Amino acid sequence: MAAVKGRGSTAAGASPGAAGNSGGRAPRLRLAPDKATTFTAMVVAVAMIFVDQTIVSIAAPSIIEELGLSSSGMQRVVNAYLLALAAFFALGGRLADIFGLRRMLVVGTLVFVTSSALCGSVPTGEFAEGWLVLFRATQGLGAALVFPAALAVVISAFPVDERGRWLALFYVLAGSLTALGPLLGGWLTAWTWRAIFWVNVPIAVLSLVLTAVARVPNVRRPERLDLPGAVLVAVGLGLSVLGLQQASSWGWSSPATWACIVAGLAVLVLFCRHELRTDQPLIKLRVFRDRAFTADVLVLFFAMVAFVPVMFFASVYAQICMSASPDQAGLYLLYFFAGFGLSAQLGGRILDKRGARPAMMLGSAVGCVGFALWAWKLTDLAPHDQWPYAALAGAGIGLLLSPAATDAANRSIDASYGEVTGITQTVRNFAAAVGMAVFGSVLVHVTTSRVTTTLTTTGMAEPAARSVARGVAEAITGHPDDHRPTGGGPTAAALRSAGQAVRMDFAVANQWVFYGMAAAMGAAFLCTFLHPGTRVTGGPGEAAEAGRPLSSRSCATPARPGGRWRRRSR
């Protein structure tokens, strides 16, 4: 298999840039003596981010009850975090390059934990919703500053031939933290829902202490920040993701839905034109000229269409169809993450030895089969019949996630790891928004159609049945529980008598969703054929040089402004 040497593979820990340094030299970088300390510090740094993606949904009913929020208001609170995260990832990656990795880690953590404390201190009354939406959004901004910097530190701390295994472990731990959200949320909410925000304070303190102990370097590229580009990408991503998020409540036929999506995409087109004409762009779009990088990003996109939504839809399925508690639903997800965790290290080893394409091809194929078989078994309503296929689906994601992300980072222009991780994380979050919107609409549509048929068989008139079915679909997809409908009216009576049939209708609707996830993994498999099969390798002696002071090993300098990197020795 062909290898690409030098590009994006500076000596481990070497500066990703030399801009602004006298004499054109790269800034000095000292790695922590113990790489495990650096790695642990970065895992703790991102722990808050991943837990917060799922923990709030579990506490939603308690928040609504105490603060008097509407269901749509609570949806805005949940979406505000994910929206800001998607809109500002690209900016966060670039800021990490310009102002330094350690600085953005610290600033992002402080923004995140301050916002968390303020969310937990929300006053009751008319300002409650606005308060929560505002500070959930600033939480997302803090997360967008932390994650690209943390990922760039892990990438730069290890030589190319070790990155696959370490990043695989990084993603396993991050994915496990996402699954921990519902379990932790259920336990904390039993005390007070405000604790789901306050728990971030001790985690943030530990993160800052470990960052200091690990002596995370403040590597930076002092360049001009492309403010117009930052505004354009934030507005474009924000509008398009907002349209996708609200499609389930506004409806796909709503002018507002399509106005947001089309306007957002139009702004993103303007952003691309602006970036191509700017000397120091926010994102160097020429990186997409590399077929391998483009293939990596496409594989990540389609894989994330399945990976992020599966955590929500599997949790709701478990609670509705199998009458599981939130804690039990979290345990149900562990089948998926068991397969994910066991296969991730294998994917990393395949990357280190053979490159990204074999791992991505195997992972996407296994994931496609796993999701399809999992979908086939959903109507059995029995976890013991489903766990092998849930684990197989997780194994597919685990095999490809680290290789795709690591190979993309290794091909970064001028070793700008912060910028490229910003690109890949933006793609991942946008894909998650697409998956949630499309699959959520499919779930509501199929559930409504099937529940309508079920209710008409009980003697209910079709118009009334359709209205009730729509309400049932929206209620159970938004606030899952296993409570039977109360009341003495004919609607409540019909729902009670058809309860098991409605659960089966919802299981069938989830089958459509999971088959859609299988299709997304199939699309990822087709995208792997775009990858040329080349792989990035380190320079001579890179693995041996990792961890030594920069003065005693080779360093990377730009051969010319905006050009590729060459190696020289001091």
C-alpha positions, -999 to +999 in steps of 0.1 A: +000+000+000+014+034-009+025+058+018+024+095+019+054+107+040+058+141+056+025+157+049+007+164+081+031+141+099+056+164+116+076+149+144+053+141+173+047+171+193+064+194+168+048+227+162+020+228+137+032+261+123+060+286+122+040+317+114+050+347+134+082+332+147+114+350+143+137+333+117+109+311+105+115+286+134+087+265+148+078+275+184+092+252+211+070+225+224+075+204+255+054+173+259+045+159+293+069+131+303+040+107+307+018+106+277-009+089+297-012+120+318-018+141+287-043+116+274-062+115+307-063+152+309-079+155+275-104+127+281-116+145+313-117+178+293-142+164+269-161+144+295-185+172+302-192+178+265-203+142+258-223+137+289-242+169+283-254+158+248-277+132+264-281+140+301-306+169+297-332+149+278-336+125+307-344+154+331-367+171+307-400+161+324-388+174+358-375+207+343-409+212+325-428+205+357-408+228+380-402+257+356-436+255+338-420+252+303-439+241+273-428+210+253-416+232+225-398+254+250-380+224+264-371+214+228-355+248+223-334+243+255-321+209+243-315+221+207-297+253+218-267+233+230-264+211+199-270+241+176-242+262+191-219+232+191-225+227+154-222+264+145-190+271+163-168+240+159-150+253+129-143+286+147-131+267+178-106+247+157-092+278+141-090+297+174-071+268+189-045+271+161-042+309+164-043+315+202-029+281+214-042+247+224-039+251+261-054+286+261-085+274+242-088+244+265-088+267+296-110+294+281-135+268+267-137+249+300-143+282+320-171+292+295-186+258+297-185+254+335-198+290+341-227+284+318-234+250+335-235+267+369-259+294+356-281+267+340-284+250+373-292+283+390-321+292+366-348+312+385-384+301+382-408+325+364-412+340+330-375+344+323-367+307+329-369+295+293-348+324+279-323+319+307-319+282+299-317+287+262-291+314+265-268+296+288-272+262+271-261+280+239-230+294+257-224+259+270-223+247+233-198+276+225-175+264+254-177+228+241-168+240+206-137+257+220-126+227+241-131+197+218-110+206+188-081+217+210-083+185+231-084+163+201-055+183+185-034+178+217-040+140+216-031+139+178+001+160+183+012+141+214+016+108+196+036+098+165+016+087+134+023+050+140+007+052+174-022+076+168-047+050+156-047+031+188-047+061+211-075+079+192-095+047+191-093+046+229-102+083+230-133+078+210-143+047+230-141+066+262-160+096+247-187+073+233-190+056+267-195+090+284-223+097+259-240+065+270-234+074+306-255+105+302-289+088+306-277+067+336-261+097+354-291+119+345-316+095+360-297+092+392-291+129+396-326+139+387-339+117+416-322+142+438-327+174+418-326+181+381-303+211+387-276+186+397-272+176+360-256+210+354-238+213+388-220+180+382-199+197+356-182+220+382-160+193+398-153+177+364-141+211+351-119+217+382-103+182+377-099+190+340-080+223+347-058+206+373-049+177+350-042+201+321-018+220+343-001+188+357+002+174+321+019+206+310-002+208+279+017+230+255+002+263+242+013+256+206-001+283+183+000+298+148-002+336+152-022+345+121-051+368+113-086+355+123-110+354+094-139+372+111-162+374+080-156+337+074-164+329+111-196+348+109-207+332+076-200+296+087-217+302+121-248+317+105-249+291+077-246+261+099-268+276+126-297+283+101-295+249+084-292+229+116-321+249+131-343+241+101-334+204+105-340+204+142-374+221+139-386+200+110-403+175+133-423+202+151-428+227+122-433+200+096-414+194+064-441+213+045-436+244+066-421+274+048-401+282+079-384+248+078-372+252+042-365+289+046-340+280+074-324+251+055-321+269+021-309+301+036-283+283+057-270+264+027-269+296+006-248+313+033-225+283+034-220+287-004-211+323+002-187+311+029-169+288+005-166+315-021-152+339+006-127+313+018-113+306-017-106+343-021-090+350+013-053+348+020-057+335+055-091+317+055-109+302+085-108+268+067-083+260+040-107+244+015-079+231-006-075+202+018-105+187+000-084+184-031-069+154-013-091+124-023-083+105+008-093+134+031-126+139+012-133+102+014-126+103+052-150+131+057-177+115+036-174+082+056-176+102+088-207+120+076-227+089+068-215+070+098-225+099+121-260+100+105-264+066+122-241+068+153-255+099+171-292+093+165-290+056+175-284+066+211-317+086+212-339+062+192-327+031+209-333+047+243-368+058+234-375+024+218-365+006+250-386+029+272-417+026+250-417-009+236-400-027+265-413-005+293-377+002+304-368+029+329-343+055+318-316+036+337-326+004+321-326+021+287-290+032+293-281-004+300-298-014+268-274+009+250-244-008+265-249-037+241-241-013+213-212+003+231-198-031+241-193-039+204-181-003+198-154-005+225-141-040+216-137-032+179-123+003+182-089-009+192-088-033+163-097-004+140-069+016+154-044-012+149-056-018+113-050+020+106-015+019+121-005-012+101-024-010+068-040+025+066-075+038+069-093+023+039-093-014+050-106-004+084-133+019+070-144-007+044-147-035+071-164-012+096-190+002+073-199-033+059-201-047+094-222-017+106-246-020+077-252-057+084-255-051+121-281-023+119-301-043+093-302-073+116-310-052+147-339-036+128-352-070+118-353-081+155-369-049+169-404-063+167-394-092+191-395-067+220-369-088+238-333-075+246-319-110+247-328-115+210-313-082+200-280-078+218-258-097+192-270-074+164-267-042+186-232-052+194-225-059+157-238-024+147-216-009+174-186-029+162-190-015+127-189+021+140-160+013+163-139-001+134-142+030+112-145+060+135-110+064+147-093+054+114-114+079+094-109+108+119-072+100+124-064+097+087-082+130+080-061+147+108-029+132+095-035+148+061-040+183+076-025+212+056+006+225+074-001+201+103-030+224+114-046+198+136-069+223+153-083+235+120-089+200+106-104+186+137-127+216+136-137+206+101-143+169+109-163+177+141-184+202+122-192+175+096-200+150+124-224+174+142-241+184+109-246+148+100-261+141+135-286+169+129-295+155+095-299+120+110-320+132+139-343+153+116-348+127+089-352+097+112-374+117+136-397+126+108-398+090+096-406+078+131-435+102+136-449+095+101-449+057+104-461+057+140-490+081+131-500+060+102-499+027+120-515+039+152-543+055+131-550+021+116-549+004+151-573+029+166-598+027+137-600-011+144-613-003+179-642+017+163-628+052+165-636+074+135-606+079+112-603+118+116-603+114+153-580+084+152-555+103+130-555+133+154-550+111+184-523+091+166-504+122+158-505+133+194-494+099+206-464+099+181-452+133+191-457+126+228-438+093+229-410+105+207-405+136+228-412+123+264-411+085+265-427+067+294-446+036+301-476+051+319-510+041+306-534+069+296-558+080+323-593+094+321-628+081+314-633+093+279-635+071+248-600+082+236-583+072+268-603+039+268-593+031+232-556+038+240-557+016+271-573-013+252-548-009+223-517-003+244-498-034+233-507-028+197-495+008+199-462-005+213-458-028+183-467+000+159-439+021+175-415-009+172-423-012+135-417+026+130-383+021+147-376-007+122-378+019+094-354+041+113-329+014+119-331+002+083-323+038+074-292+037+096-282+005+078-286+024+045-264+052+058-237+027+067-241+013+032-235+048+018-204+051+040-191+018+025-195+031-011-176+062-001-146+041+010-139+033-027-131+070-032-101+066-009-069+059-029-056+036-002-025+057+006-016+063+042+004+089+060+035+078+078+059+096+101+093+109+091+124+088+099+127+081+136+096+100+145+083+073+170+117+073+187+119+111+188+084+115+204+086+131+239+121+145+235+128+182+236+123+198+202+159+212+202+172+176+200+151+164+171+139+174+137+112+201+133+089+211+105+091+244+087+071+256+057+090+253+024+072+284+013+042+304+025+011+282+022+033+254+008+039+219+020+063+211+048+098+199+046+121+186+073+153+200+086+174+195+117+186+221+141 
